[in-house]
């Protein structure tokens, strides 16, 4: 049985964002579609002399509650959802006067804009769209019969395909997927808003994330891997995704990771400081009265590793510093500001990526990491230490305290197992990513010695406890006089005794900083 209404063709247009809607409506009307519309959209189209049928005339039911109820009606959802290929659906549509709605164009109330503007609760509640998501869901469900448009950015391509008769099932499905994506993102933002309002910020049963694509990256960890950067548009602190790239090649996956590590390490320091990151580990860190000197010292910690590294400073980059940076090959510079002269110098190195970002204190957040078949979530590592307990007979001098604190700030950002040797204003040897702690201690010492640094009088920091006294004995043989570590080993007494035997001072922080 053929529905006598099947020759009538209807397009339902109900949009908050009016961009492009006039052109879409006029084109559809020219193609023979009857335009159905609501409130503000109908008013906009009528003002442009486009013939519009108000939805209320179709449903014979007025809009209610200041527009809270407009499209939630069987004649609307029936016209979208009925299956044209199913005879009993066609019979029902004929019986109840349900029209053939072939096109649905809807975009939603601007809930996300309200978040950005920090509107109050009552205003936010009124920005929760009910009818819009329902229309998009219905049209996407019946995509074989209904074309669904969820964004003005789709209108031009849609009209070209429609006019050319190329709106095939594959294209219809792609539009449906975009509609589901838009509705899903919208719902996640609302869930997140109410969860924070209720004080439940973490540990949901379902982890629903709302990240927006920021960049297509040059490649992933390796050139054969595609990669993208997705950003949390509502994260209010400075972050690498929010950085401004002033020049240079397209960023890669590894560039983002290294720049992020530089930013996080710089946040530990108030004094002028420079860091150099290589393969997501610091290979040079130093502080000084001026950032140019800090950079020179940081580069001297391991100048070979610094080649091709990511450089971060927490002060303005001026002409002098820019000259120092460009005297050797570097991948990226991260800084809060650049002088005009510095930018001119950098411009001679076209591929050098220059990122401008505020170096402010970090704020608590959730971190995510994928594993095959799942995702790990945890709180960010925002604690430097919980205590500063001297556990040896000898108490540290002020200079030793400063050196231990410096080493501790750095070791927090080194891959485990990690050992850092430092003085009060610089790292002198960094041992990263070893399977045995004693090997990390030996690696850090080897790097220091290779570049002419004596470890006598240095402090040593360990990201986790020493399981045996061998690390302490080895440090003592180098002339290290101060050790800072979390403590907590079943062999703590043995380790403390070793420090006492060597006349060393040792501090327990009660805080581990594993970084895998």
N, C-alpha and C positions, 0 to 999 in steps of 0.2 A: 504493500500500500504506500503510495506516495503522499507525503505531507503537502497539503496544498499551499502551506507557507514556505515550502522549500525554495521556491523561486525568489522569495524576498530575501535580501541579503543585508544583514545588520552588522554594524561595527560599534562596539561599546567603548567609548573614550571617557575615562574618569581619572584625571591626573592632578597631582598637586603642582608638580613642576610643569609650567606651560610651554617651555621651550620646544619649538618645532611642532606644537600640536595643531596650529592653524594650517600649516602646510600639509600635515598628515590628513587632517579632516577634509580639506578641500580636494585633495587627490582622491581620497576614498569616495567622496560624494560624486566626483566626476566619473568614477568607475562604476557607479550605480549602487553604492552602499547607502543605506539609511543610517544616519549617525544617531546613536543613542548616547545621552550624556547626563551628567548630574551637575547640580549647583554651580560652582565657580567655573567649571569647564564649559558647561552649556552657555553660561553668560559670556564667556570669552569668545566662543565660536559665533554666537548670535551677533556680537558686536562687530564681527568681521563679515557679516551677511552670509554665513554658512548655514544651510538648513539643518536644524537639529530637532530631534524628538526627545523631549524630556522624559526621563525614566518614569517619573510619576504618572505620566499619561499612559504608559504601557502597563504599569502595575496597578494603576488606579488606587495608589496608596501614597500618602504624602511622606516627605522626609520628616523624621522625628528627632526630638531631643538635640536641637541645634546641629543637625546633620550626623549624629552618631549612628542613625539607622537610615540608609539610603538604598543600598543595592541588595540587602539581605532579603530576597524575595524569590519564591519559586519560579516566577516568570523570567527572572534574570538568570538565576543559576540553572534553571531548567533549559533555557535557551543555549547556555554554554555547555552543559554536561550531557545533553541527550545524544545518544549514539546514532548517527544517521544511518549506519549500516544494520541496526537492529530494529526489526519490524515493530516489536512491542513498544520500543521507545518512540518510534515515529507515530504510532497510534496514540500514545499518551500525549505527545506534543500537539497533535491535531485536536484531540479532545479538549485540552486545556488552553488552547490558543497560545502556545509557546512558540516564540519566533526563533528563527535560525540565526543565532549570533555567531558569526564566523571569525570575527577579529575582536580581540580584547586588548586595549592599551591602557595600562594602569601604572602609575608610580605612586609611592607611598608617602604618607605624612612624614615630615622631616624630623624624625626622632633623633637621628644622629646629629643634626644641626643643633637641636635642643641640648644635647649633651655638651657640645662644644661651647655653647653659650651659657652653660651652667644654669639653666632655667630651674625654677623651683619645682617641687614635687607635683603640685596641682597642674602646672603648665606641662610638665612631662607626661602626665597621665593623659592629657587631652591630645598629645601627639602620638598616641598609640593607635595605629590604624587597624580597624577590624575588617571592614568591608573590602579594602584593597587587597590584603593578603588572601582573603577568601576567593576573590575574583581570579587572582593569579593562580592560586592552587587549582581551582576548577578548570581554568583554561589549559593549564599545563597538564592536568590529568587527561584531558580530552584532546591532546595535541594533534591527533590524527585528523580531527575535524575543525579545530580552532587554532588560529595563529595568535600567539600571546606576545605582547610587547611590554617589557618591564622597564625600559629606559629610552629616553629620547635619542640616545646615541645609536639606536637600532633603526630609526625611522627611514633613513635614506636608503640603506641596503634593502630593507623590507619592501619599500615601494618599487625599487628596481626589479626585484625578484617577482613581486606580485604582478606588475605590468607585463613582465616577460613570460609569465606563466611558469616560473621556476621555483615556486614555493612548495617544494616537494617534501616528502616525509622526513628526510634527513635534516632539512632546514627547519622544519617544524619542531623536530626533536631538539635541535640545538637551541631554539628559542625557549622551549620548555625548560631545558636545563638552566639557562640563564635566569628564568623566572624562579625556579626552585632555589637557586643560589641567592637571589635577591631577598626572597622571603626568609630563608635560613639565616642570613646575615642580620636581617631586621629583628628576627625573634631572639637571636643570641644577644644582641645589644640590649634588648628589653630585659631578658633574663639576668644579664650582668648588672644592669642598673638596679633592679629590685633585690638581687642578692647582696649587693653592696649596701643598699638601704637597710636590709635586714641584718647586716653584720656578718653574713656568711660569704666570705671572700674566697675561701679555699676549700679544697677537698669535696667538690661536687661528685655526685654519682656518675654523671656524664660530663666529660670535658669538652665543652663547646667553645671553640676559639673563634675570635673575630679579628682576623688580620687582613689588611688590604695590600694588594700587590703594589710595591714601590718601584722596583726595578727588575728588568731582565738583566741577569749578570752575564759577564763575559763567558764564564763557564763555571762548573762546580769545582770540586777538589782537584779534578783532572780535566783536561780539555775535551774528553769524550763525554763528559757529563753535563747535561743542561742544568741550569740553576736560576732561581729567582730570589729576590729579597721581599719578604712580606713584613709589613710594619703594623704595630698596634697604633692606630690613629689617635687613641685616647690616652696613651702613655704621656704623662705630663712633664717628665724630666728630659734632659738632653740625652741623646743616644745616637749611635752611628746611623741608624735609619733616618734620623731627622737632620743629619749633617748636610751642609751645603757644599757640593763639589764645585770648586772654582775653576778647575782645569784638569786635564789628564784623560787617560784611557778609561774605558768602561771598567767598572769594578768587577772583580771576580769573587767567588765564594770565599776563598782563602783571604783575600784582601779585607773583606768584611770582618771575618773572625779576628784577624790580626789588629785591625783598627779598633775593634771593640775591646780587645785585651789592653791596648795602649790607653784607651780612655779610662778603663776601670783602674788600672795601675796609677795613672796620673791623679785620680781622685783621692788617693791616699796621702797626697802631699800638698801642703799650703805654700811652702817655699818654692822658689823657681826650680823647676825640675824637668829633666829630659829623660825619656825612655826610648829604647829601641827594641822592637819586637820582631822575632824571626820564628816562623813555624809555630805561632801561638805561644811562644815563651819569651820572656824578657832576656835579652843577651847583653843589655847595658842599661843601668839606671844610675843617675847622679843628680845631686842638688847643689846649688851654689848661690852666691849673691846675685848673679845674673845668669840668664838662661843660655847665653852663648857659651859661657864657661862650663855650665852643667852639661850641655850637649857634647862638648869636646871630651869631657871626662867620661861620659856615658859611652861614647864611641870607642874610647880607649880600653874599656873593660874587655872587649873581644872584637877588635876591628875587623877580623875576617868574617865573623858571624854577622856583624852589622852591615856588611855589603849586601845591598838589595833588601834591606829591612824596612819596617814601618816605623817611622819616627813620630813621637808624640811629645809635645811641650805644653806646659800650662801657662805660658805667657805669650805675648804678641811676638810674632816672627818679624824681625826687622831685616834690613839689608845685610847686616853683618852675619846674622844667623843663616839667612838664605844662601849666602856665599859658602858658608861652612857645609851646609846640607848638600848643596849641588857639587861640592868638590869630590864627592864619591857617589856611587849609584845608590839610589833609594827608590822604593816603590810608591810610598805614600807619606804625606805629612799631615798630621792631625794637630790642630792648634785652635785657640779661641779667636785669634785675630791675626791679620797680616797687614803690614804697611804696603803702600803703593809700590815702593821701591822693591820690596821682597817679591811681590807678584810679578814685577817686570823681570826679575832675575829668574824666577821659576818658569816664566813663559818661554824661556830658551830651552827648557826641557819639556817638550810637548807631551810626553807620555807620563810625566810625573803627576800623580794624582794629589790634589790639594783639597783637604777637607777642613771646613770651618765649623767649629762646634764649641759651645760653652763647656768648660771643664768645671762643672759644679759637683756637689756631693751626690752620691748615689741615693736612690730611694728604694725601700723594700718592694720586691716584685716577685713574680713566679717565673721560674726558668723551665724550659722545655727542651727535651732531647729525644730524638726518635731512636727506636730500636726496631728491628724487623718485626712487624706485626703489632707494634704498640708505641707508646710514648711515655717517657718519664717526666714527672713534674716535681719540682721542689721549690722551697723558698730560696731566694737569693742569699749569697754568703755576705751578710752585711756587718758581721761582728769582727772586729780586729782581734780582741782577746777579752776573756771574761775576768781574768785576774792577772796579776803580775807578782807571783809569789817566788821569793828567793828561797831555794831549797838546799843550798850548800852552806858550808860554814863561812865562806868568804862572801861578803856583800859586794855588789858591783859599784864601781865608781860612776860618777855622772857621765863620763865619756863612754864607759861600757854600756850604760843604760841606753844612751842615744844610739850606739852602734847596734845593740840588740834590737831596739825598736825599728831601726832602719831595715835591718835584715828581715825582721818579721813582716814588715809591710810588703817587702818584695816577695818573700817566699810564699805568701798567700796567693800570688798570681803566677806561680811556676807549676808546671805539670808534675804530678807525683810519680815516684818518690822524689822529693825535692830537698836540696840543701843549698843555702845561700851564705856566703861569707861577705861581711860588710863592715865598713867603718861608719862613722856617724853621718856621713853625707854621700856615700856611694856604695854600690855593690862592687865587690872586687873579684868574685868568682861565683858562678851559678851552675849548679849541677841539677839537671832536669830529667825527669821521665825515666828513672832507672828502676829496675825490678828489685834491687837491694839498696837499702839506705846507705850502706857503707860505700857502694859504688857511686852513688850520687855525691857523697862527700869527696871521694877521690876525683871524680870528674870536675867538680867545682874548683878543687885545688889545682888540678892540672891546667885548667883554663887560666887561672890566676897566674900561675908560674910561667906559662907560655908567653904571657904578655908583660912579664917583668914585675909582677905584683907580689910582694912578700906578705904572707898571712899572719906574721907575728903581731899580736895585739888586736887582731880582728875579732869580731863576734861571729858566731855561727848560728844560723836558724834552721830548724827542721820542721817541715810542714806537719809531721806526725811524730809520735813518740819514738824514742830509740829502743828497739827491742832487746839490744845487747849493748855492752859497754864498748864494743869495738869502735863505734863511731866517735866516742869521747876520747878513747886512747889515740885514735888517728888524728883528731883535731889538736890534741895536746902536743903531738909530735910536730905539728906545723907551727906551734907557738900561739894557737888560739887560746884566749883567756876567758871568754864569755860565751855561754850557750843559752839559747832560748828555744823552748820546745813545749808542746802541749802537756807532756806527762801522761800517765795513765797506763803504763806498761806494768806487767806483773814483775818485771825486772827493774822497776824504778829505783829501788834501794841500791841495787848493784851499780846502776848508772850514776846515781848521786855519789856513791862511794868512790867511783872512778874519778869523777870531777874533783872531789875533795882530795884525793891522792895527788892529783896534778896541780892543786892550788887554783883551780878554776872556779868561776862563779856561774851558777845556773839558775834560770828562771823557768817556772812552769806557768803556762797561760791558761790551761784548762780548755783550750779551743783548738781543734784540729782544722787544717785547711787543705784537705785532699782536693785535687783538681784533676779529674780524669778526662 
